Amino acid sequence: MSSRPRALGPLVALFTAGYLAPYLLPTVVGRLSAGLGLTPAQAGLVGSVLLLASASAGFTLASRVERIGPRRAARFGLGAMVLGYGSAALTTSVPLVIGGAVVGGFGSGTALAVAAAGIAAQRDPHRASTLGLLTVSATAGALYLTLPHLGGGHGLPFASIAVAAAAVWPLTGGLGSGAGHGPVPTPSRGEATPLPPLPHRRSGLVLAAAILCWSMAQNALWGVSGRIGLTQAGLSEVTVGAVFAVALGAGLAGVTAAGALGSRLGRAAPIGAGTAIIAVCVLVSSRAESLPAFAAGEILWNVFYPVVLSYLLGLAASLDPRGRWAVLVGSASSLGVACGPVTGSVLSEQAGYPGMGLVLCALLLLAATPMTAVALHTSGRPLVPGSIRRRGGAPAAVLAGTTGSTPGLVPQMGAPEQEIAEIPVPVPHKATRQAFHLARPSDRG
C-alpha cells in the first residue's frame, strides 16, 4: 500500500474540527461558570474533563488507526462530537453537560488521532500541520467575533463545535477506507507484517513529557484569560472576544511565516526561542490591568504559540513516518491542555493572576530545554551510518533531514545495515591482456 494519504484537504478539515474545542476553551469555561452557576474552579474542572477525554482517545488509538481505517475512525470521532457537544448544548443539567463534554471530547481526540497519523505520512508534515493550524485559528477567530453577538449561555460554544464536526463529515470520503500507511503484504504469502517497533523511543518520551508541561502551562493561562480580561482588566465580554479574535488573526500571520520559513532555521531555534518569548507574554497577560496590556500580551502570545506548536508537531511526525509518535505526542499535548484549566483556576485562586503567571513562566522555560535538546539530537541523524554513501549521497541526506518521512529508497534510523555481497570477477591471464592491448591500435586504424 502507499504510505501517502489520498488527500491533504480532509486531514486539515479533521485537524480543525478536533482542535476547535481547545481553541474555544476560554469561552467554554467562562460560559459554564456564568450560565450554570459553577465556581471558576468547577468550570475549569469541566473543561479539563473534556480535554482529558480527548487525550485518552489519542493514547488509545495511537497504534490502532491503521487497523480500524482512517475513514471509519474519523466518522466515529465526528459522530461522537456531534452527539456529545450537541447534547451538552441542549441541556442545563450539570451532570448531562459533563457527560456530553466527555463524549464530545473523546470524539475530538479521535479526529485528531486520525489527522495526526495522516499528516505524519505527508512529504512535509510541518507544512501540513501549519495548514491545519491556519484553518483552526481562522475558524476560532470567527467564532470569537460572532458568539458574543448571538447571546449568552453555555450552549453556543458547544453547538458551534458540533456544527463544525457535522460540516467536516462529508469530507471523510477522501480518506482511505483502510490503512493509509499500514502493514505491507509480504510478497511470498500475502500476509501482513507486524508494525515495526517505535523508533527514537528516548527522544519521543522526552518530547512527550516536555510538551505535556508546555501545553499545561499555556492553557492554564488560556483557560482563565477571559476572566483576567473581565475582572482584572475590567473589559466587557465583547471587547475580550474582539481581543481574542485579533490575537488568533495575528496567529495566522505567525503560522504563515512559519510555513514560509519551513526548515531553514531548523527546529531547535524556533522551539527554544519561541517558547522563551511565550513565557514573557504569559507574564504580561497575567499582570494586565488595562486594555493595551491585555491586548499586547494576548496578541503576541498567540503569534508565537502556533508557530512553536507547528514545529513541535513536525518534530513529532519526523520521529516516525507511520504517525505513532505524532499521535502520542499530540495526546500528551492534549493531556497538558486538559490539566490547564483546573491548574490555572487553582493557581489564580491561591496566588492571584500575577503569581500564577510567574509560576507558568518558570514552567515554560523549564520545558523549553528538553524540547530544544530533542530537536538538536534528532536533526541531522535521519539515516543509518554508511547508508548515505550507498543510497543517494548528499541529496538523500538533505531530503531525509528536511522532511518528516523518508522516501522508500532512503533507509530509516535504526534500519539494519545492508550487507555488501562480494561478486567474484575473473581476471584474464597476463598473456591475454597483452594480446588485447596489442590488438587495440589496429582496431582503431
C-alpha positions, 0 to 999 in steps of 0.5 A: 500500500502507499504510505501517502494519504489520498488527500491533504484537504480532509486531514486539515478539515479533521485537524480543525474540527478536533482542535476547535474545542481547545481553541474555544476553551476560554469561552467554554469555561467562562460560559459554564461558570456564568450560565450554570452557576459553577465556581471558576474552579468547577468550570475549569474542572469541566473543561479539563474533563473534556480535554482529558477525554480527548487525550485518552482517545489519542493514547488509545488509538495511537497504534490502532488507526491503521487497523480500524481505517482512517475513514471509519475512525474519523466518522466515529470521532465526528459522530461522537462530537456531534452527539456529545457537544450537541447534547451538552448544548441542549441541556442545563443539567450539570451532570448531562453537560459533563457527560456530553463534554466527555463524549464530545471530547473523546470524539475530538481526540479521535479526529485528531488521532486520525489527522495526526497519523495522516499528516505524519505520512505527508512529504512535509508534515510541518507544512501540513500541520501549519495548514491545519493550524491556519484553518483552526485559528481562522475558524476560532477567530470567527467564532470569537467575533460572532458568539458574543453577538448571538447571546449568552449561555453555555450552549453556543460554544458547544453547538458551534463545535458540533456544527463544525464536526457535522460540516467536516463529515462529508469530507471523510470520503477522501480518506482511505477506507483502510490503512493509509500507511499500514502493514505491507503484504509480504510478497511470498504469502500475502500476509501482513507484517507486524508494525515495526517497533517505535523508533527514537523511543528516548527522544519521543518520551522526552518530547512527550513529557516536555510538551505535556508541561508546555501545553499545561502551562499555556492553557492554564493561562488560556483557560482563565484569560477571559476572566483576567480580561473581565475582572482584572482588566475590567473589559466587557465580554465583547471587547475580550472576544474582539481581543481574542479574535485579533490575537488568533488573526495575528496567529495566522500571520505567525503560522504563515511565516512559519510555513514560509520559513519551513526548515531553514532555521531548523527546529531547535531555534524556533522551539527554544526561542519561541517558547522563551518569548511565550513565557514573557507574554504569559507574564504580561497577560497575567499582570494586565490591568488595562486594555493595551496590556491585555491586548499586547500580551494576548496578541503576541502570545498567540503569534508565537504559540502556533508557530512553536506548536507547528514545529513541535508537531513536525518534530513529532511526525519526523520521529516516525513516518507511520504517525505513532509518535505524532499521535502520542505526542499530540495526546500528551499535548492534549493531556497538558491542555486538559490539566490547564484549566483546573491548574490555572483556576487553582493557581489564580485562586491561591496566588492571584493572576500575577503569581500564577503567571510567574509560576507558568513562566518558570514552567515554560522555560523549564520545558523549553530545554528538553524540547530544544535538546530533542530537536538538536539530537534528532536533526541531522541523524535521519539515516543509518551510518554508511547508508548515505554513501550507498543510497543517494549521497548528499541529496538523500541526506538533505531530503531525509533531514528536511522532511518528516518521512523518508522516501522508500529508497532512503533507509530509516534510523535504526534500519539494519545495515545492508550487507555488501555481497562480494561478486567474484570477477575473473581476471584474464591471464597476463598473456591475454591482456597483452594480446588485447592491448596489442590488438587495440591500435589496429582496431582503431586504424 
